[in-house]
């Protein structure tokens, strides 16, 4: 059992979807980002996705690219991201944390060292978007052996022939990318997504969470009817970029959570 498994089991028992919120570590600066992260559970967030700043985030749209640049400009790094996780764990030992990013910073740090530090910091899972299943020996399998979930992305182009390979070493949940393209590119459509989620669930017992293109409480509410969880990132990051205060950001997050939870 793990924090991630426990959280999804509890949500399933309550017959409600998970709200997964993405924020970039260190955006707009380390202290403000930490304040936001610490406030997410109280705003209704079930799982925190903590972005790992990187200079070449190829899967991310302009909002998250800019968030990464702001973080890097203020000293953001893998080490400081883990510092954020450790500081969060000082007051919250229940809310799962998933690191989302790219392999280069992890490779540069060294996989064994990174896994040891991530576990010590209280990280529960990893989403590394540029490591396909063919590269599972690089990080996915070592992470699983260390006790970290490795969460894989499925996309609209992941057909039934490819899907078993994608799911083979996935744990925690499956992240379904609702639109083809980069983060924040377009509004996703729950009616289109629902049959794709059902197709994935024919291949796995894992929860399926949908992200990319969820921008509003109304969109989150519609997507929650189609999936086990809803991921929102760019819309939250855009509020930070606009200069919203921490309470304003958390109020927006709360509105999204209310949408996901059907209130």
Secondary structure, 3 states (H helix, E strand, C coil): CCHHHHHHHHHHHCCCCEEEEEEECCCCCHHHHHHHHHHHHHHCCCEEEEECCCCCCCCCCHHHHHHHHHHHHCCCCHHHHHHHHHHHHCCCCCCEEEEEECHHHHHHHCHHHHHHHHHHHCCCEEEECCCCHHHCCCCHHHHHHHCCEECCEECCCCCHHHHHHHHCCCCCEEEEECCCCCCCCCCCCHHHHHHHHHHHHCCCCCEEEEECCCCCHHHHHHHHCCCCEEEECHHHHHHHHCCCCHHHHHHHHHHHHHHHCCC
